Amino acid sequence: QVQLVESGGGSVQAGGSLRLSCTASGYIPGYIPYMGWFRQAPGKEREGVAAISTNSDTTAYADSVKGRFTISQDNAKNTVFLQMNSLQPEDSAMFYCAASFRYGTWSSPLEAAKYAYWGQGTQVTVSS
């Protein structure tokens, strides 16, 4: 069973930065085609923020975070990162790490339905 554990959330002021980490375990390397980060604010739907192909480092970003967030990975450590810069109050949300279905294809990688495994989430709060 794939397990995902997020860390790195916290509270920052507007304009600040945070780096989220997600460590995966319980699967054979190469089993997961891509990983993603999602966020959900109270009263809002879960939103895909960024995704990365585990085989090619191809990335995808939501328009709302392009130029501010960067997704990266350390395959040797089965860890995916989300570097978040220039944070704004509207970025405040619970952030979730997710792993795709085993045979998932790189199409619409920011859609939650493409992901089979989810972490518990880490809270990000940005104050003005």
C-alpha positions as a Markdown table, in Angstrom:
| # | Residue | x | y | z |
|---|---|---|---|---|
| 1 | Gln | 0.0 | 0.0 | 0.0 |
| 2 | Val | 1.4 | 3.4 | -1.0 |
| 3 | Gln | 1.8 | 5.8 | 1.9 |
| 4 | Leu | 2.4 | 9.5 | 1.5 |
| 5 | Val | 3.5 | 11.8 | 4.3 |
| 6 | Glu | 3.6 | 15.5 | 3.9 |
| 7 | Ser | 5.6 | 18.0 | 5.9 |
| 8 | Gly | 6.7 | 21.7 | 5.8 |
| 9 | Gly | 3.4 | 23.5 | 6.2 |
| 10 | Gly | 3.1 | 26.5 | 8.6 |
| 11 | Ser | 2.2 | 30.1 | 8.9 |
| 12 | Val | 3.9 | 32.9 | 7.0 |
| 13 | Gln | 3.3 | 36.5 | 6.1 |
| 14 | Ala | 2.3 | 37.6 | 2.6 |
| 15 | Gly | 5.4 | 37.5 | 0.4 |
| 16 | Gly | 7.0 | 34.7 | 2.3 |
| 17 | Ser | 8.0 | 31.2 | 1.3 |
| 18 | Leu | 7.5 | 27.7 | 2.4 |
| 19 | Arg | 8.8 | 24.4 | 1.1 |
| 20 | Leu | 6.5 | 21.3 | 1.4 |
| 21 | Ser | 7.9 | 17.8 | 1.3 |
| 22 | Cys | 6.1 | 14.5 | 0.5 |
| 23 | Thr | 7.8 | 11.2 | 1.1 |
| 24 | Ala | 6.3 | 8.1 | -0.4 |
| 25 | Ser | 6.7 | 4.5 | 0.7 |
| 26 | Gly | 5.3 | 1.1 | 0.2 |
| 27 | Tyr | 5.7 | 0.7 | -3.6 |
| 28 | Ile | 8.2 | -0.5 | -6.2 |
| 29 | Pro | 10.2 | 2.3 | -7.9 |
| 30 | Gly | 8.7 | 3.2 | -11.2 |
| 31 | Tyr | 5.3 | 2.1 | -10.0 |
| 32 | Ile | 3.9 | 5.7 | -9.8 |
| 33 | Pro | 4.0 | 7.6 | -13.1 |
| 34 | Tyr | 3.4 | 11.0 | -11.6 |
| 35 | Met | 2.9 | 12.9 | -8.3 |
| 36 | Gly | 0.9 | 16.0 | -7.6 |
| 37 | Trp | 0.2 | 18.6 | -5.1 |
| 38 | Phe | -3.4 | 19.7 | -4.4 |
| 39 | Arg | -4.9 | 22.3 | -2.1 |
| 40 | Gln | -8.3 | 22.8 | -0.5 |
| 41 | Ala | -9.5 | 25.9 | 1.3 |
| 42 | Pro | -12.6 | 25.9 | 3.5 |
| 43 | Gly | -15.7 | 25.9 | 1.4 |
| 44 | Lys | -13.8 | 25.4 | -1.8 |
| 45 | Glu | -13.2 | 22.5 | -4.1 |
| 46 | Arg | -9.9 | 20.7 | -4.1 |
| 47 | Glu | -7.6 | 22.3 | -6.7 |
| 48 | Gly | -4.7 | 20.8 | -8.5 |
| 49 | Val | -1.6 | 23.0 | -7.9 |
| 50 | Ala | 1.3 | 21.2 | -9.5 |
| 51 | Ala | 2.3 | 17.8 | -10.9 |
| 52 | Ile | 5.5 | 16.1 | -11.9 |
| 53 | Ser | 6.3 | 13.0 | -14.0 |
| 54 | Thr | 8.4 | 10.7 | -12.0 |
| 55 | Asn | 10.2 | 9.4 | -15.2 |
| 56 | Ser | 10.9 | 12.6 | -17.1 |
| 57 | Asp | 10.6 | 15.5 | -14.7 |
| 58 | Thr | 7.9 | 17.0 | -16.9 |
| 59 | Thr | 5.8 | 19.4 | -14.8 |
| 60 | Ala | 2.4 | 21.1 | -14.9 |
| 61 | Tyr | 1.1 | 24.0 | -12.9 |
| 62 | Ala | -2.2 | 25.7 | -12.2 |
| 63 | Asp | -2.3 | 29.2 | -13.7 |
| 64 | Ser | -2.7 | 30.7 | -10.2 |
| 65 | Val | 0.7 | 29.5 | -9.1 |
| 66 | Lys | 2.8 | 29.7 | -12.2 |
| 67 | Gly | 6.0 | 31.6 | -11.6 |
| 68 | Arg | 5.6 | 31.3 | -7.9 |
| 69 | Phe | 5.6 | 27.6 | -7.1 |
| 70 | Thr | 8.0 | 25.0 | -8.2 |
| 71 | Ile | 7.6 | 21.2 | -8.0 |
| 72 | Ser | 10.6 | 19.0 | -7.9 |
| 73 | Gln | 11.6 | 15.5 | -6.8 |
| 74 | Asp | 14.4 | 13.4 | -5.4 |
| 75 | Asn | 13.7 | 9.9 | -6.8 |
| 76 | Ala | 16.5 | 8.4 | -4.7 |
| 77 | Lys | 14.6 | 9.5 | -1.6 |
| 78 | Asn | 11.1 | 8.9 | -3.0 |
| 79 | Thr | 10.3 | 12.5 | -2.1 |
| 80 | Val | 8.5 | 15.3 | -4.0 |
| 81 | Phe | 8.8 | 18.9 | -3.0 |
| 82 | Leu | 6.8 | 22.0 | -3.6 |
| 83 | Gln | 8.7 | 25.3 | -3.2 |
| 84 | Met | 6.2 | 28.1 | -2.7 |
| 85 | Asn | 7.4 | 31.7 | -3.1 |
| 86 | Ser | 5.6 | 35.0 | -3.0 |
| 87 | Leu | 2.8 | 33.5 | -1.0 |
| 88 | Gln | -0.5 | 35.4 | -0.7 |
| 89 | Pro | -3.4 | 35.1 | 1.7 |
| 90 | Glu | -5.4 | 33.4 | -1.0 |
| 91 | Asp | -2.9 | 30.5 | -1.0 |
| 92 | Ser | -4.0 | 29.6 | 2.5 |
| 93 | Ala | -5.3 | 26.0 | 2.4 |
| 94 | Met | -4.7 | 22.4 | 3.4 |
| 95 | Phe | -2.1 | 21.1 | 0.9 |
| 96 | Tyr | -2.2 | 17.4 | -0.1 |
| 97 | Cys | 0.4 | 15.2 | -1.8 |
| 98 | Ala | -1.0 | 12.6 | -4.2 |
| 99 | Ala | 0.3 | 9.7 | -6.2 |
| 100 | Ser | -1.2 | 8.7 | -9.5 |
| 101 | Phe | -2.7 | 5.4 | -10.5 |
| 102 | Arg | -0.1 | 2.8 | -11.6 |
| 103 | Tyr | -1.0 | 3.0 | -15.3 |
| 104 | Gly | -2.0 | 6.7 | -15.3 |
| 105 | Thr | -1.1 | 8.7 | -18.4 |
| 106 | Trp | 0.2 | 12.3 | -18.4 |
| 107 | Ser | -3.0 | 13.9 | -19.5 |
| 108 | Ser | -4.8 | 16.4 | -17.2 |
| 109 | Pro | -2.4 | 15.7 | -14.4 |
| 110 | Leu | -4.0 | 18.4 | -12.2 |
| 111 | Glu | -7.3 | 16.5 | -12.0 |
| 112 | Ala | -7.9 | 14.8 | -8.7 |
| 113 | Ala | -9.5 | 11.8 | -10.3 |
| 114 | Lys | -6.2 | 10.8 | -11.8 |
| 115 | Tyr | -4.7 | 10.1 | -8.4 |
| 116 | Ala | -5.1 | 6.9 | -6.4 |
| 117 | Tyr | -3.2 | 7.7 | -3.2 |
| 118 | Trp | -3.4 | 10.7 | -0.9 |
| 119 | Gly | -1.5 | 12.1 | 2.1 |
| 120 | Gln | -3.1 | 13.5 | 5.2 |
| 121 | Gly | -2.4 | 17.0 | 4.3 |
| 122 | Thr | -0.3 | 19.9 | 5.7 |
| 123 | Gln | -1.8 | 23.3 | 6.5 |
| 124 | Val | -0.5 | 26.5 | 4.9 |
| 125 | Thr | -1.7 | 29.8 | 6.3 |
| 126 | Val | -0.6 | 33.1 | 4.8 |
| 127 | Ser | -1.4 | 36.3 | 6.7 |
| 128 | Ser | -1.6 | 39.8 | 5.2 |
